[in-house]
Amino acid sequence: MLLFDPLYDALVNVFIEHPKLSTQELHKYVNKEISVSLPNLYKVIGKLLDEQILIKESWKLSLHRRRIEEFCETGDKFKKIHLEAPLHSIELKEGEMVNFQANSIKDIDGIRWDAFLNVHRLHDASEAMYVYHAHPYYALWMYKTEMAFFTAIQKNGTAYLLFSDTWFLDKYWADLYKKAGIENVAISKKHPFLQDGYCINVVWEYILEFVYPKTISEYFKVFFSSVHDIKQFNKELFGKIFEMKGECKITLRRNKKDAEMFKKEIKKYFIK
């Protein structure tokens, strides 16, 4: 299976809504999510046919039945383990904070989701969410999950996503968010917060802050600065950075004054 591949995710998303398509029809729908030439699409289709992810009948392509069953089984297991399991209780008083640590970004990512979803559920779902990522680290790493999360948030509330505008991939992925229907996405060359290795999510009076270890941040910087075209993007190599060992720490704190400051700073990039 093609892990962390935006094109693969786009193909699967299209087949979820349109079970049987010709190659030309598939090309039309996929290009609404991600730009791909017809020759490149043929190559990917060939690989997916070889791997029995797709099947072809009467010139129509569809997901292999066995793969559909696997997706359903995986979805049920994921829901049972991650959504139905009780979350850590993280209701802080004003001025309190809690730190979470792990040995890699990959290991700490589950904690990131757990902590932030817990905070989000504690309060009104319509409460706006404010997000600044120095670069679209997570969108590149797990595109489908990130898009699904912010799409779901947008149904009941508002999310403001801000990235720094430094490298090709910053603008490329900001555009993908917009194509996916995420309304409030902005990029800025002014770098309102740390320029590299920094992510912050704010909802209500809670702030979830993650400063990457310096070595890992430098690896990300080299990677982003070296990609000038999406064809140069090596998803496998990029994914390896998330597995690098380092002292990774996420801080969740409740501070009304700081939360309002962060919200104000992010929100001003969306004032028309």
Order of alpha helices (4+ residues) and beta strands (2+ residues): alpha-alpha-alpha-beta-beta-alpha-beta-alpha-beta-alpha-alpha-beta-alpha-beta-beta-beta-alpha-alpha-beta-alpha
